[in-house]
Amino acid sequence: MESTIFLQLAAVLAVAAGVSIIMRLLRQPLIIGYILSGIICGPAALDLIQNHEAFESFSQIGIALLLFIVGLGLNVGVIKIPVNQCS
């Protein structure tokens, strides 16, 4: 039976949620849980993803949103060069 992109995405999110709960209980950083989730969902373990193009698009959108959110929180005073140091 062919699984749709929605079922694949739901499976990936369920694995990530489960591994994140385990990492929280073990008092480990969540980034380790996300990396483990990627390994589990990838072709090395369960091979849950059949539509690689769609997930690649999701990852690119996620990175763009992450950079946008970081840019919103950036303090302009931190990157502003004082006028007397420009010369």
C-alpha positions in Angstrom: 0.0 0.0 0.0 1.4 3.4 -1.0 1.5 5.9 1.8 0.7 9.5 1.0 2.9 12.4 1.9 0.6 13.2 4.8 1.0 9.8 6.4 4.8 10.0 5.9 4.9 13.4 7.5 2.7 12.2 10.4 5.0 9.2 10.9 8.1 11.4 11.0 6.4 13.8 13.5 5.3 10.9 15.7 8.8 9.5 15.7 10.3 12.9 16.5 7.8 13.5 19.3 8.5 10.0 20.8 12.3 10.5 20.7 12.0 14.0 22.1 10.0 12.7 25.1 12.7 10.1 25.7 15.4 12.7 25.5 13.5 15.0 27.9 13.2 12.1 30.4 17.0 11.3 30.0 17.7 15.1 30.5 19.6 15.3 27.1 19.5 18.1 24.6 16.6 18.0 22.2 18.9 18.4 19.2 20.3 14.9 19.9 16.7 13.6 19.8 16.1 15.4 16.5 19.3 13.9 15.0 18.3 10.4 16.2 14.8 10.9 14.8 16.4 11.7 11.4 18.5 8.6 11.6 15.5 6.4 12.6 13.2 7.8 9.9 15.9 7.7 7.2 17.0 4.9 4.9 19.4 3.5 7.6 16.6 2.3 9.9 12.9 2.4 9.1 13.0 4.1 5.7 9.7 5.9 6.3 10.2 8.5 3.5 9.5 7.6 0.0 8.8 11.0 -1.4 12.2 12.6 -1.1 11.5 15.7 -3.2 8.6 16.8 -0.9 10.7 16.4 2.3 13.6 18.3 0.7 11.2 21.1 0.0 9.9 21.0 3.6 13.5 21.2 4.9 14.3 24.2 2.7 11.2 26.0 3.9 12.1 25.1 7.5 15.6 26.6 7.2 14.2 29.8 5.6 11.7 30.2 8.4 14.4 29.5 11.0 16.6 32.2 9.5 13.7 34.6 9.3 12.9 34.1 13.0 16.5 34.6 14.0 16.6 37.8 12.0 13.5 39.1 13.7 15.1 38.6 17.1 18.4 40.2 16.1 19.2 43.5 17.8 20.2 46.1 15.2 22.5 47.8 17.7 24.7 44.8 17.8 25.5 44.9 14.1 25.5 48.7 13.7 28.9 50.2 13.0 29.7 53.4 14.8 30.1 56.4 12.4 33.5 57.4 13.6 35.0 53.9 12.9 34.0 53.8 9.2 37.0 55.7 7.9 
